[in-house]
């Protein structure tokens, strides 16, 4: 669907380096997550360092983070993979929409490792970064930008 970003799989075209040897990447994150990244940048840390640190911290937990971000799905029956309509008591957990663009550059030196993690979990780079940053800063995120 145009204008929607999801986990439609790894895309190698996201990792093409420009003339500076760096790749400019972007992800859409909740405003609260964007503010956390900017707050850390004000201490002198680069966005590259923040994103790569978050990906490194989340890499071993990525399968669980993907499951949580997708929400519960039917495991079997007629519609395996269909999102579960929860009818339990209380209010559902609110996930802030990821509608704030965060741009960052990644040096060619780190691209193979970042590309490898995205490919391993069949995620677009932007989704990988969103999940990792959400995990790193303790802010719930969704696979999709809008849910």
C-alpha positions in Angstrom: 0.0 0.0 0.0 1.6 3.3 -1.0 2.7 5.6 1.9 2.8 2.7 4.3 6.0 1.2 5.6 5.9 -2.3 6.9 8.2 -5.3 7.3 7.8 -6.2 3.6 11.2 -7.7 3.7 14.8 -6.9 3.3 15.6 -4.4 0.6 19.3 -4.1 -0.5 18.6 -0.9 -2.4 18.4 0.9 1.1 22.1 0.3 1.6 23.8 2.0 -1.4 26.6 4.3 -0.3 26.7 7.9 -1.7 29.8 9.8 -2.8 30.8 10.5 0.8 31.1 6.8 1.6 28.1 7.1 4.0 24.5 6.1 3.4 21.8 8.4 4.5 19.0 6.2 6.1 15.7 7.1 7.6 13.1 5.6 9.8 9.8 6.8 11.1 9.5 6.7 14.9 7.0 7.9 17.5 7.6 11.5 18.5 8.6 10.5 22.1 11.3 8.2 20.6 12.6 10.9 18.3 12.9 13.3 21.3 14.9 10.7 23.2 17.4 10.3 20.3 17.7 14.1 19.9 18.3 14.4 23.7 21.2 11.9 23.5 22.5 13.7 20.4 22.7 16.9 22.5 25.4 15.2 24.6 27.6 14.9 21.5 26.7 11.5 20.4 26.0 11.0 16.7 22.7 9.5 15.4 24.8 6.8 13.7 26.3 5.8 17.1 22.8 5.8 18.8 21.1 3.7 16.1 24.0 1.2 15.8 24.2 0.9 19.6 20.4 0.2 19.7 20.6 -2.4 16.9 23.6 -4.1 18.6 21.7 -4.2 21.9 18.5 -5.6 20.3 20.1 -8.0 17.8 19.8 -11.1 20.0 16.2 -10.3 21.0 15.0 -9.3 17.5 12.7 -12.4 17.0 10.8 -11.5 20.2 10.8 -7.8 19.4 9.2 -8.6 16.0 6.6 -10.8 17.6 5.7 -8.1 20.2 5.6 -5.3 17.5 3.3 -7.3 15.3 1.0 -8.1 18.2 -0.7 -11.4 18.7 -1.6 -13.4 15.6 -3.5 -16.7 15.1 -1.1 -19.6 15.0 -3.3 -22.0 13.2 -6.9 -22.5 12.1 -8.4 -21.0 9.0 -6.3 -17.8 9.1 -2.8 -18.3 10.4 -1.0 -15.1 10.8 -4.1 -13.0 11.1 -4.0 -10.4 13.9 -6.0 -11.5 17.0 -8.9 -9.3 18.0 -8.4 -9.0 21.7 -11.6 -8.8 23.7 -10.2 -8.8 27.2 -11.1 -6.4 30.0 -9.5 -3.1 30.3 -8.0 -0.7 27.8 -5.6 -2.0 25.1 -2.0 -0.8 25.3 -1.7 2.4 23.3 1.2 2.5 20.8 2.1 6.0 19.6 2.0 6.3 15.8 5.5 6.4 14.2 5.0 9.6 12.2 8.2 11.5 12.9 11.1 11.0 10.5 14.5 10.4 11.9 17.4 10.6 9.4 20.9 9.4 10.1 24.0 8.5 8.2 25.9 5.2 8.5 29.6 4.8 7.5 30.4 2.3 4.8 32.5 0.5 7.5 29.3 -0.5 9.5 27.0 -1.2 6.5 27.8 -4.9 6.1 26.8 -5.7 9.7 23.7 -3.5 9.6 22.7 -5.1 6.3 23.3 -8.5 7.7 21.0 -8.0 10.7 18.2 -6.6 8.4 18.7 -9.5 6.0 18.8 -12.1 8.8 15.3 -11.1 10.0 14.0 -10.1 6.6 13.3 -6.6 7.7 13.5 -3.2 6.0 16.3 -1.1 7.5 13.8 1.4 8.7 11.7 -1.2 10.6 14.9 -2.7 12.1 16.0 0.7 13.3 12.5 1.5 14.7 12.3 -1.8 16.6 15.9 -1.5 18.0 15.4 2.2 19.1 12.1 1.3 20.7 13.7 -1.5 22.6 16.8 0.6 23.6 14.7 3.5 25.0 11.9 1.3 26.4 9.2 2.8 24.1 6.7 0.4 22.5 6.6 0.5 18.7 4.8 -1.2 15.9 6.1 -3.0 12.8 3.9 -0.6 10.7 4.2 3.1 10.9 0.4 3.4 11.4 -1.7 0.8 13.1 
